[in-house]
Amino acid sequence: MSFKIYTRTGDKGDTGLFGGGRVQKDNPRVEAYGDVDELNAVIGMARAVELMPRIDEVLVPVQRDLFSLGAILATPDREKMAEQLLKARIDEERIEELERAIDAGDAELEPLRSFIMPGGTPKAAALHVARTVCRRAERRVVALQHNADVPELCVIYLNRLSDLLFTLARVANRRAGAGEVTW
């Protein structure tokens, strides 16, 4: 049995949440998990732009994390959210893994002495775009926290991920022999 991709259930501007309930498509919860979904797609694009296996090896589990994060954000029910957190790898250990990846990247780079312009190679430019989408997703999740129960680790994860994407953009440029343009 195959299913159709269209359901027509959202034709009036509302959508179903994971775990039940419906909200308008411009609801802050939908905005937050929508931006996380966009971030996942942009990271997928960055992976596809140029093959850089060591960078891409770091990004594949990040994409899996983002699916889990989206599920958490799409689940307003506290008990069901706890279930999603158990399935997800969004925990202190995962954040430490991101930090180790940042430190490993930093070890390859010259210390920053000024702001750098986003760009360089296509891979680095795509990672800079991913970083800015990540920052927007982080802002949306923070905004959602004002009125909804959202685990603090979600914001911490996105904050650390944006640092990782910045570092990986710099590493991509360095590995390709592209210099950085300072501001």
C-alpha positions as CSV (number, residue, x, y, z in Angstrom):
1,M,0.0,0.0,0.0
2,S,1.4,3.4,-0.9
3,F,0.4,6.7,0.6
4,K,0.0,10.1,-0.9
5,I,2.4,12.9,0.1
6,Y,-0.5,15.3,0.3
7,T,-3.1,15.0,3.0
8,R,-5.1,18.2,2.6
9,T,-5.3,18.4,6.4
10,G,-3.3,21.7,6.4
11,D,-5.2,23.4,3.6
12,K,-6.7,25.9,6.1
13,G,-3.4,27.0,7.6
14,D,-3.1,24.6,10.5
15,T,-0.9,21.5,11.1
16,G,-0.7,18.5,13.4
17,L,1.8,18.3,16.2
18,F,3.8,15.2,17.0
19,G,1.9,13.6,19.9
20,G,-1.4,15.2,19.1
21,G,-3.1,18.5,18.7
22,R,-3.3,21.1,15.9
23,V,-1.9,24.6,15.7
24,Q,-1.7,27.4,13.1
25,K,1.3,27.1,10.8
26,D,2.7,30.4,12.0
27,N,2.7,29.2,15.7
28,P,6.0,29.7,17.4
29,R,6.4,26.0,17.9
30,V,6.0,25.4,14.1
31,E,8.4,28.3,13.4
32,A,11.0,26.7,15.7
33,Y,10.9,23.2,14.3
34,G,10.6,24.6,10.8
35,D,13.8,26.5,11.1
36,V,15.5,23.3,12.5
37,D,14.2,21.5,9.5
38,E,15.6,24.2,7.2
39,L,18.9,24.0,9.0
40,N,19.0,20.2,8.4
41,A,18.4,20.8,4.7
42,V,21.1,23.5,4.4
43,I,23.6,21.2,6.1
44,G,22.6,18.5,3.6
45,M,23.3,21.0,0.8
46,A,26.7,21.8,2.4
47,R,27.6,18.2,2.5
48,A,26.6,17.8,-1.2
49,V,28.5,20.9,-2.4
50,E,32.0,19.4,-2.2
51,L,33.1,16.1,-0.7
52,M,35.2,16.6,2.4
53,P,34.9,13.2,4.2
54,R,36.3,14.3,7.6
55,I,33.9,17.3,7.7
56,D,31.0,15.3,6.3
57,E,31.6,12.6,9.0
58,V,30.9,15.2,11.6
59,L,27.8,16.5,9.9
60,V,25.9,13.2,9.3
61,P,25.2,12.6,13.0
62,V,24.3,16.3,13.3
63,Q,21.6,15.8,10.7
64,R,20.3,12.9,12.8
65,D,20.4,15.1,15.9
66,L,18.4,17.7,14.1
67,F,15.6,15.3,13.3
68,S,15.5,14.4,17.0
69,L,15.5,18.1,17.9
70,G,12.6,18.8,15.5
71,A,10.6,15.9,17.1
72,I,11.2,17.4,20.6
73,L,10.1,20.8,19.4
74,A,7.0,19.4,17.7
75,T,5.9,17.6,20.9
76,P,4.1,19.9,23.3
77,D,3.1,17.1,25.7
78,R,5.7,16.9,28.5
79,E,5.5,13.1,28.9
80,K,5.9,12.5,25.1
81,M,8.7,15.1,25.0
82,A,10.5,13.1,27.7
83,E,10.1,10.0,25.5
84,Q,11.6,11.9,22.6
85,L,14.5,13.1,24.7
86,L,15.3,9.5,25.7
87,K,15.4,8.6,22.0
88,A,17.4,11.6,21.0
89,R,21.1,12.1,21.6
90,I,20.6,15.6,22.7
91,D,22.4,15.4,26.0
92,E,25.5,16.7,27.8
93,E,27.6,14.0,26.2
94,R,26.5,14.9,22.7
95,I,27.3,18.6,23.4
96,E,30.7,17.6,24.6
97,E,31.2,15.7,21.3
98,L,30.4,18.9,19.4
99,E,32.9,20.8,21.6
100,R,35.6,18.2,20.8
101,A,34.9,18.5,17.1
102,I,35.2,22.3,17.5
103,D,38.5,21.9,19.4
104,A,39.8,19.5,16.7
105,G,39.0,22.0,14.0
106,D,40.5,24.9,15.9
107,A,43.7,22.9,16.2
108,E,44.1,23.2,12.4
109,L,43.5,26.9,12.2
110,E,45.3,30.1,12.9
111,P,43.7,31.9,15.9
112,L,41.1,34.5,14.9
113,R,42.4,38.1,15.2
114,S,39.4,39.8,13.5
115,F,36.1,39.0,12.0
116,I,36.1,37.1,8.8
117,M,33.8,37.5,5.8
118,P,31.6,34.5,5.1
119,G,32.7,32.9,1.8
120,G,35.7,31.2,0.3
121,T,35.1,27.8,-1.3
122,P,31.6,26.7,-2.1
123,K,31.8,24.2,0.9
124,A,32.8,26.9,3.3
125,A,30.2,29.4,2.0
126,A,27.5,26.7,2.4
127,L,28.6,26.0,6.0
128,H,28.5,29.8,6.7
129,V,24.9,29.8,5.4
130,A,24.1,26.8,7.7
131,R,25.6,28.7,10.6
132,T,23.3,31.7,10.0
133,V,20.3,29.4,9.7
134,C,21.4,27.7,12.9
135,R,21.5,31.1,14.7
136,R,18.0,31.9,13.5
137,A,16.7,28.5,14.6
138,E,18.3,29.1,18.0
139,R,16.5,32.5,18.2
140,R,13.2,30.8,17.4
141,V,13.7,28.1,20.0
142,V,14.6,30.8,22.6
143,A,11.4,32.7,21.7
144,L,9.4,29.4,22.0
145,Q,10.8,28.9,25.5
146,H,9.0,32.1,26.6
147,N,5.7,30.4,26.3
148,A,6.3,26.7,26.2
149,D,8.3,24.0,27.9
150,V,11.4,23.4,25.9
151,P,14.4,21.6,27.3
152,E,17.4,23.9,27.9
153,L,19.6,21.4,26.1
154,C,17.9,22.3,22.8
155,V,19.2,25.9,22.9
156,I,22.6,24.8,24.2
157,Y,22.9,22.3,21.3
158,L,22.0,24.9,18.7
159,N,24.4,27.4,20.2
160,R,27.3,24.9,20.1
161,L,26.3,23.7,16.6
162,S,26.6,27.2,15.2
163,D,30.1,27.4,16.6
164,L,30.9,24.1,15.0
165,L,29.6,25.2,11.6
166,F,31.7,28.4,11.8
167,T,34.8,26.3,12.6
168,L,34.0,23.8,9.9
169,A,33.6,26.6,7.4
170,R,37.1,27.9,8.3
171,V,38.5,24.3,8.2
172,A,37.0,23.8,4.7
173,N,38.7,26.9,3.4
174,R,42.0,26.0,5.0
175,R,42.0,22.4,3.6
176,A,41.2,23.8,0.1
177,G,44.0,26.3,0.4
178,A,41.6,29.3,0.3
179,G,42.4,32.2,2.5
180,E,40.1,34.1,4.7
181,V,39.0,37.7,4.0
182,T,38.9,39.8,7.1
183,W,36.5,42.6,7.9
